[in-house]
């Protein structure tokens, strides 16, 4: 867009010439101030055009005669009625050419190379009227356009110097100002969400917050205090200014953090699977298949840990041995279908024959002597 703001030139409001003309600069920012003078109905401009011109002259006088400056310190003035006036001589012409006149409003060399806008009033808690706001938006959009300044570079005086200017309320509205200027310039507008908002975008915000582990309360599309707290927690956690307002920076952070896993890991629970198969006729095939999937080392470790191994007797047992271990051997041979004769605890020829029979059935060395291997195989069979 072209420079559309209607600005009363210094010549038109009867400015004195500067004591000294200042060099032109290439502006990077727009710097917002308040005049810290009374708000309506006691405003110095009295809300009129004549009052606005008179106010501009009184400021110039204070700056030149009181502070000893070369000219008005600021570049533009926006009165309570939304009347826009040039401040320092030459500012309007320079801005229309994409330049600025070095000024004295920011208390900082860098800031003084960019246009400063004085807004009449004291905006610590007092809120600017729509008329004055609209003029401010129009002027900022015009300056951004002619000087190719990104609306994100609209700053407050306090961003350059230690000062309360432009008042807590006005300073808190700078994000809205940038947004309104973007709209005026037909630039893409970032979505701002804050407490009191509602709708699908709020619901989306709540879902994203929840997926990041910050609980906004019910996912109801209503931005209440619970959602504000969740946003503040998220902002603190991510080193973002914790204002509870979701602007481009917070959205960006919300969307760039990978979502936390909310679904359980997709591993098979072997115990549940086993319990399921246990009651089915395929359980032997299932376990046999599972066995082929497990390494020999793992299987042996499993067996060591979980098999119900009877304590090993003094081995080997062979013909002539007597005792409870022999009796245990005979009982086990009987259970396996080999007949050692009576389980009397005496390792005789019958027992030896039964051991040989068992060993043969397992393709083991059939010597009739029960060593570790025969004992273990017999008790696991
Ligand atoms: Zn200021």
Boltz pocket constraint, residues with backbone or C-beta under 6 A from the ligand:
constraints:
  - pocket:
      binder: B
      contacts: [[A, 32], [A, 33], [A, 34], [A, 105], [A, 157], [A, 163], [A, 165], [A, 166]]
      max_distance: 6.0
